């Protein structure tokens, strides 16, 4: 499976699922299960690459601000939600995490406290493979390296959040006291 095919499948699932993470994941499983097992393995490999590419400290900081905190699992689930937003939003957020402040649902979440998570998107290839073959997805023989996060910063440091993610901080961090 090519990268383009990976994102096209997600786009088809998004169109049917209305952008809601649960229905998008369920539709992605259904669409993927209709394909050859090799395609499902390819999807799993691309998903691992996408998750590795998005494993960045500033994106984790953005997830932390938006969701009011983000453990390692919470960050994974946030990136699952980010996948449900499609390739363009995903790529823009990886390159510029502060761009998430432009999304209407993120702006609304600054008022409502809504959190963004889609753990079910992370299990799409495993669920699809099980559905298609009645067996478990084979282990990926090509490990994808996760970037080192040595440039981690204290996500509770409001001044650092304002410096690194000014648009998100304007939405989610209280203004400094004078």
Buried (B, 14 or more C-beta within 10 A) or exposed (E): BEEEBBBBBBBBBBEBBEEEBEBBBBBBBBBBBEBEBEBBBBBBBBBBBBBBBBBBBBBBBBBBBBBEEBEEEBBBBBBBBBBBBBBEBBBBBBEBBBBBBBBEBBBEBBEEEEBBBBBBBBBBBBBBBBBBEEEEBEEEEEEBEEEEEEEEBEBEEBEBBBEBBEBBBEBBBEEEEE
